[in-house]
Amino acid sequence: MMRLSCFCQHLSMDSAFKSPLFHPTTSFSRSQVSFPFFSFQTQYLTLNKPPTILRCSNSSTISSTTNGNNNNMAGLPVKKKRKRYRKQYPGENEGITEEMRFVAMRLRNIKGKKVSSDTVSDSETDTENTPSDQEKEEDSETLKSGENGGDGEAETWSPTMEGFLKYLVDSKFVFNTIERIVDESDDVAYAYFRKTGLERSAGLSKDLEWFSQRGLVVPEPSNPGVSYVNYLEELAEKSAPLFLSHFYNIYFSHIAGGQVIARKVSDQLLEGTELEFYKWEGDVQESLKDVRKNLNMLGEHWSRDDRNKCLKEAAKSFKFLGQIVRLIIL
C-alpha cells in the first residue's frame, strides 16, 4: 500500500499526466500507461478514436465490368454533328452586282403584287415582301414604269415640260455629286470608278443650256434631289461599300430605264430631239460591264453583313430614283 501511495503522489506531481481514470472494462492501447484497474493518459494520447474500416475488392471484377461497359458503348452508332450551311442569296455566286439585280427584280413585281423598297430587309431573299401604304405603292409603280422600263402603266404617262426640267435638274445634281465624290475621295476603293465612260453631268449641263436658250426657265434642285444628295454625301463618309451600291445602281437604272423615258419625252415634248443625257461615247454596255467587274472584285472582300447592307441600300437607291422620276408627271 505504501508503494502504491508513493507512486500516485509521484504521478500527480508530473504535469505531463492527468488524474487517473478508472476503467474496469476499457481495453487500453499501446499509447496508454497500464496499471491494474487504472489507466494514465498522456497529453499526446487520443482515446475513443473511431475505427477505420478497410474494404478490399476483386480487381478482376472491376476490370471486367469496365470492359463490359466499353464493349456495350462500342456497339452503339456514333452520331456525327451535322454541318449547317448558310443558304446562299440569289446571284451570290456571280457577285454583289448580281445580288442587287435580284433586288431590283423583286421590287418590280412579286407574284403580281406591287412592292416598295422599304419592305426589303436583310432576309429579303427568304421572305415575301408585301405592299405598304398607298404613297409607297405609287413610288414603286413609278419606279417600275420609269427607271426599270416597265410596261402597261408606262403607256399612260403624260409628261410635262416643267416636270421634265425638274427631273433633269435633280438628275444633274445627283450625277454631279457622285462623280465629284469619286474624283475627290482619298479612299482607294473609289479609284476604280473614275472616268468610267458612264459620266452624265457634262451631257446634262449641255441639255439644260439648250433649254435655257429656248426661253425655258431652268429651276433649282427640288426636294427629292436635295434629299438624295444629302444622303449620298453622308454615306460616302461613313461606308465605301454602301456608297458604291448607290453609285452602281444610279447608272444601272439610268441605262436600263432611261431609254424608255427618253423615247416618250422626245416624242411628246421635244418633237423627236435626242438629248445629250441619253448619249454615250463608245459602247455603254461595255462600260457598265467594267464597272460591274470592279465592284464584284471589291465585293469579294466584304463580309456577308456588309453585302446585306448593300442590298438594303440598293432598295433605298431605287426608291430615291423613283421619287425623282415622278417629277416628270407632277
C-alpha positions as CSV (number, residue, x, y, z in Angstrom):
1,M,0.0,0.0,0.0
2,M,2.8,2.4,0.8
3,R,4.4,1.8,-2.6
4,L,1.1,2.4,-4.4
5,S,0.6,5.7,-2.5
6,C,4.1,6.9,-3.3
7,F,3.6,6.1,-6.9
8,C,0.3,8.0,-7.1
9,Q,1.9,11.0,-5.4
10,H,4.7,10.9,-7.9
11,L,2.3,10.9,-10.8
12,S,0.3,13.9,-9.5
13,M,3.4,16.0,-9.4
14,D,4.2,15.4,-13.0
15,S,2.4,17.9,-15.2
16,A,2.6,15.6,-18.2
17,F,0.0,13.3,-16.8
18,K,-3.6,13.8,-15.9
19,S,-5.6,12.3,-13.0
20,P,-6.0,8.6,-13.1
21,L,-9.3,7.3,-14.5
22,F,-10.9,4.1,-13.5
23,H,-12.0,2.0,-16.4
24,P,-12.5,-1.5,-15.3
25,T,-13.7,-2.7,-18.7
26,T,-11.7,-0.5,-21.0
27,S,-9.3,-2.0,-23.4
28,F,-6.1,0.1,-23.5
29,S,-3.9,0.7,-26.4
30,R,-0.1,0.8,-26.5
31,S,-0.1,4.5,-26.1
32,Q,-1.5,4.3,-22.6
33,V,0.3,3.6,-19.3
34,S,-1.4,0.4,-17.9
35,F,-1.9,-0.4,-14.3
36,P,-4.3,-2.8,-12.7
37,F,-7.8,-1.2,-12.8
38,F,-6.3,2.2,-13.7
39,S,-5.2,3.9,-16.9
40,F,-3.0,7.0,-17.1
41,Q,-3.5,9.1,-20.2
42,T,-0.7,11.4,-21.5
43,Q,-1.4,14.7,-23.2
44,Y,-0.5,13.2,-26.6
45,L,-3.0,10.4,-26.4
46,T,-6.3,10.2,-28.2
47,L,-9.0,8.0,-26.7
48,N,-12.2,6.7,-28.3
49,K,-10.8,7.1,-31.9
50,P,-13.4,5.8,-34.4
51,P,-12.3,2.6,-36.0
52,T,-11.1,2.7,-39.7
53,I,-12.8,0.1,-41.9
54,L,-10.8,-1.0,-45.0
55,R,-12.6,-2.8,-47.8
56,C,-11.0,-4.8,-50.4
57,S,-12.5,-5.7,-53.8
58,N,-11.6,-8.0,-56.5
59,S,-9.7,-6.0,-59.2
60,S,-10.6,-8.6,-61.9
61,T,-14.3,-8.0,-61.2
62,I,-13.9,-4.2,-61.7
63,S,-11.9,-4.6,-64.8
64,S,-14.4,-7.0,-66.4
65,T,-17.3,-4.6,-65.5
66,T,-15.5,-1.6,-67.1
67,N,-14.6,-3.6,-70.2
68,G,-18.2,-4.8,-70.5
69,N,-19.5,-1.2,-70.4
70,N,-16.9,-0.1,-73.0
71,N,-17.9,-3.0,-75.3
72,N,-21.6,-2.1,-75.0
73,M,-20.8,1.5,-75.9
74,A,-18.6,0.5,-78.8
75,G,-21.6,-1.3,-80.3
76,L,-23.7,1.9,-80.5
77,P,-23.6,4.0,-83.7
78,V,-21.6,7.3,-83.3
79,K,-23.7,10.3,-84.2
80,K,-21.7,12.9,-86.2
81,K,-22.6,16.6,-85.7
82,R,-24.3,17.8,-88.9
83,K,-22.7,20.8,-90.6
84,R,-25.2,23.6,-91.2
85,Y,-24.6,25.5,-94.4
86,R,-25.9,29.1,-94.9
87,K,-28.5,29.4,-97.6
88,Q,-27.0,31.5,-100.4
89,Y,-28.6,34.6,-101.7
90,P,-29.8,34.7,-105.3
91,G,-26.9,35.7,-107.5
92,E,-24.4,35.4,-104.7
93,N,-22.1,33.2,-106.8
94,E,-21.9,35.8,-109.6
95,G,-21.1,38.8,-107.3
96,I,-22.7,41.7,-105.5
97,T,-24.0,43.3,-108.6
98,E,-26.0,40.2,-109.5
99,E,-27.4,40.1,-106.0
100,M,-28.5,43.8,-106.4
101,R,-30.1,42.9,-109.8
102,F,-32.3,40.3,-108.0
103,V,-33.3,43.0,-105.5
104,A,-34.4,45.2,-108.5
105,M,-36.4,42.3,-109.9
106,R,-38.2,41.7,-106.6
107,L,-39.0,45.4,-106.3
108,R,-40.7,45.4,-109.8
109,N,-43.0,42.5,-109.1
110,I,-43.6,39.7,-106.7
111,K,-46.4,37.3,-107.8
112,G,-48.2,40.3,-109.4
113,K,-48.1,42.4,-106.3
114,K,-46.5,45.8,-106.3
115,V,-43.9,46.3,-103.6
116,S,-42.0,49.2,-102.2
117,S,-38.3,49.5,-101.4
118,D,-38.9,50.0,-97.7
119,T,-40.1,46.4,-97.4
120,V,-36.8,44.9,-98.3
121,S,-34.8,43.7,-95.3
122,D,-31.7,41.6,-94.7
123,S,-33.7,38.5,-95.2
124,E,-35.4,39.7,-98.3
125,T,-34.4,36.5,-100.2
126,D,-36.2,34.3,-97.7
127,T,-39.5,36.2,-97.1
128,E,-42.2,37.7,-99.3
129,N,-42.4,41.5,-99.5
130,T,-45.9,43.0,-99.1
131,P,-47.2,46.4,-100.2
132,S,-47.1,49.2,-97.6
133,D,-49.3,52.3,-97.7
134,Q,-50.7,54.0,-100.9
135,E,-47.9,56.5,-101.2
136,K,-45.2,53.9,-101.2
137,E,-47.1,51.9,-103.8
138,E,-47.2,55.0,-106.0
139,D,-43.4,55.4,-105.7
140,S,-42.9,51.7,-106.5
141,E,-45.2,52.0,-109.6
142,T,-43.3,55.0,-110.8
143,L,-40.0,53.1,-110.4
144,K,-41.5,50.1,-112.2
145,S,-42.8,52.1,-115.2
146,G,-39.9,54.6,-115.4
147,E,-36.4,53.7,-114.4
148,N,-36.8,49.9,-114.8
149,G,-38.6,50.1,-118.1
150,G,-41.9,48.5,-117.1
151,D,-44.8,48.1,-119.5
152,G,-48.5,48.7,-119.1
153,E,-48.6,51.7,-116.8
154,A,-45.8,53.4,-118.8
155,E,-48.2,53.9,-121.7
156,T,-50.4,56.1,-119.5
157,W,-47.6,58.6,-118.8
158,S,-48.4,62.3,-119.6
159,P,-45.1,64.1,-119.0
160,T,-45.0,67.9,-118.7
161,M,-42.1,70.2,-119.8
162,E,-42.0,71.8,-116.3
163,G,-41.8,68.4,-114.6
164,F,-39.2,67.1,-117.1
165,L,-37.0,70.1,-116.4
166,K,-37.2,69.4,-112.7
167,Y,-36.2,65.8,-113.4
168,L,-33.2,66.8,-115.4
169,V,-32.1,69.4,-112.8
170,D,-32.3,66.8,-109.9
171,S,-30.6,64.2,-112.0
172,K,-27.7,66.5,-112.8
173,F,-27.4,67.3,-109.1
174,V,-27.2,63.6,-108.2
175,F,-24.7,62.7,-111.0
176,N,-22.6,65.8,-110.2
177,T,-22.4,64.6,-106.6
178,I,-21.4,61.0,-107.1
179,E,-18.8,61.9,-109.8
180,R,-17.3,64.6,-107.5
181,I,-17.1,62.3,-104.5
182,V,-15.4,59.6,-106.5
183,D,-12.9,62.0,-108.0
184,E,-12.0,63.8,-104.8
185,S,-12.1,61.0,-102.3
186,D,-8.8,59.5,-100.8
187,D,-10.5,56.1,-100.4
188,V,-8.7,53.6,-102.6
189,A,-12.0,51.8,-103.4
190,Y,-13.3,54.9,-105.2
191,A,-10.2,55.0,-107.5
192,Y,-11.7,52.1,-109.5
193,F,-14.7,54.1,-110.6
194,R,-13.1,57.3,-112.0
195,K,-13.5,58.1,-115.7
196,T,-15.7,55.0,-116.4
197,G,-17.3,56.4,-119.5
198,L,-20.7,56.5,-117.8
199,E,-20.5,60.1,-116.5
200,R,-23.6,62.1,-117.2
201,S,-23.2,65.5,-115.6
202,A,-21.5,67.1,-118.7
203,G,-24.2,65.9,-121.0
204,L,-26.9,67.2,-118.6
205,S,-25.2,70.6,-118.5
206,K,-25.5,70.9,-122.3
207,D,-29.1,69.8,-122.2
208,L,-30.1,72.4,-119.6
209,E,-28.2,75.1,-121.5
210,W,-30.2,74.1,-124.7
211,F,-33.5,74.5,-122.8
212,S,-32.4,77.9,-121.4
213,Q,-31.6,79.2,-124.9
214,R,-35.1,78.4,-125.9
215,G,-36.6,80.7,-123.2
216,L,-37.4,78.0,-120.7
217,V,-36.7,78.7,-117.0
218,V,-34.3,76.1,-115.5
219,P,-35.4,75.6,-111.9
220,E,-33.3,75.0,-108.8
221,P,-32.9,71.4,-107.5
222,S,-36.1,70.2,-105.8
223,N,-36.6,68.3,-102.6
224,P,-36.2,64.7,-104.0
225,G,-32.8,65.6,-105.5
226,V,-31.6,67.6,-102.5
227,S,-32.6,64.8,-100.1
228,Y,-30.8,62.1,-102.1
229,V,-27.7,64.2,-102.5
230,N,-27.5,64.9,-98.7
231,Y,-27.9,61.1,-98.1
232,L,-25.2,60.2,-100.6
233,E,-22.7,62.7,-99.0
234,E,-23.3,61.3,-95.5
235,L,-23.0,57.7,-96.8
236,A,-19.7,58.4,-98.7
237,E,-18.0,59.5,-95.5
238,K,-19.4,56.5,-93.5
239,S,-19.0,53.5,-95.7
240,A,-17.5,53.0,-99.2
241,P,-19.4,49.7,-99.9
242,L,-22.7,51.3,-99.2
243,F,-22.0,54.4,-101.2
244,L,-20.8,52.3,-104.2
245,S,-24.0,50.4,-104.0
246,H,-25.8,53.6,-104.8
247,F,-23.2,54.6,-107.4
248,Y,-23.7,51.5,-109.4
249,N,-27.5,51.5,-109.2
250,I,-27.8,55.1,-110.3
251,Y,-26.0,54.3,-113.5
252,F,-27.6,50.9,-113.9
253,S,-31.1,52.4,-113.5
254,H,-30.5,55.2,-115.9
255,I,-29.1,52.8,-118.6
256,A,-31.8,50.2,-118.1
257,G,-34.8,52.6,-117.9
258,G,-33.6,55.9,-119.2
259,Q,-34.1,54.9,-122.8
260,V,-37.9,54.4,-122.1
261,I,-38.1,57.9,-120.6
262,A,-36.0,59.4,-123.5
263,R,-38.2,57.9,-126.2
264,K,-41.5,59.0,-124.6
265,V,-40.4,62.5,-123.7
266,S,-38.8,63.0,-127.1
267,D,-42.0,62.0,-128.9
268,Q,-44.4,64.0,-126.8
269,L,-42.4,67.2,-125.8
270,L,-39.3,67.6,-127.9
271,E,-40.5,66.7,-131.4
272,G,-38.0,63.9,-131.7
273,T,-35.0,65.8,-130.4
274,E,-32.4,63.5,-128.7
275,L,-30.8,64.8,-125.6
276,E,-27.2,64.5,-124.6
277,F,-28.3,62.9,-121.4
278,Y,-29.1,59.7,-123.3
279,K,-25.9,59.6,-125.5
280,W,-22.7,57.8,-124.7
281,E,-19.3,57.7,-126.3
282,G,-18.5,54.1,-127.1
283,D,-20.4,51.0,-126.0
284,V,-22.3,51.9,-122.9
285,Q,-22.9,48.2,-122.0
286,E,-19.1,47.5,-122.1
287,S,-18.5,50.5,-119.8
288,L,-21.2,49.2,-117.4
289,K,-19.6,45.8,-117.6
290,D,-16.2,47.2,-116.5
291,V,-17.9,48.9,-113.5
292,R,-19.7,45.8,-112.6
293,K,-16.4,43.8,-112.8
294,N,-14.6,46.2,-110.4
295,L,-17.5,46.3,-108.0
296,N,-17.7,42.5,-107.9
297,M,-14.0,42.3,-107.3
298,L,-14.2,44.6,-104.3
299,G,-17.3,42.8,-103.0
300,E,-15.4,39.6,-102.7
301,H,-13.5,41.2,-99.7
302,W,-16.7,42.4,-98.0
303,S,-18.3,40.5,-95.1
304,R,-21.8,39.0,-95.6
305,D,-23.1,41.6,-93.2
306,D,-21.7,44.4,-95.4
307,R,-23.2,42.7,-98.5
308,N,-26.6,42.5,-96.9
309,K,-26.4,46.2,-96.1
310,C,-25.5,46.9,-99.7
311,L,-28.7,45.1,-100.8
312,K,-30.7,47.3,-98.5
313,E,-29.0,50.4,-99.9
314,A,-29.8,49.2,-103.4
315,A,-33.5,49.2,-102.5
316,K,-33.2,52.7,-101.0
317,S,-31.5,53.8,-104.2
318,F,-34.4,52.7,-106.3
319,K,-36.8,54.5,-104.0
320,F,-34.9,57.8,-104.2
321,L,-34.6,57.5,-108.0
322,G,-38.3,56.7,-108.2
323,Q,-39.2,59.9,-106.4
324,I,-37.1,61.9,-108.9
325,V,-38.7,60.2,-111.9
326,R,-42.1,61.1,-110.5
327,L,-41.3,64.8,-111.0
328,I,-41.9,64.3,-114.8
329,I,-45.6,63.7,-114.3
330,L,-46.2,66.1,-111.4
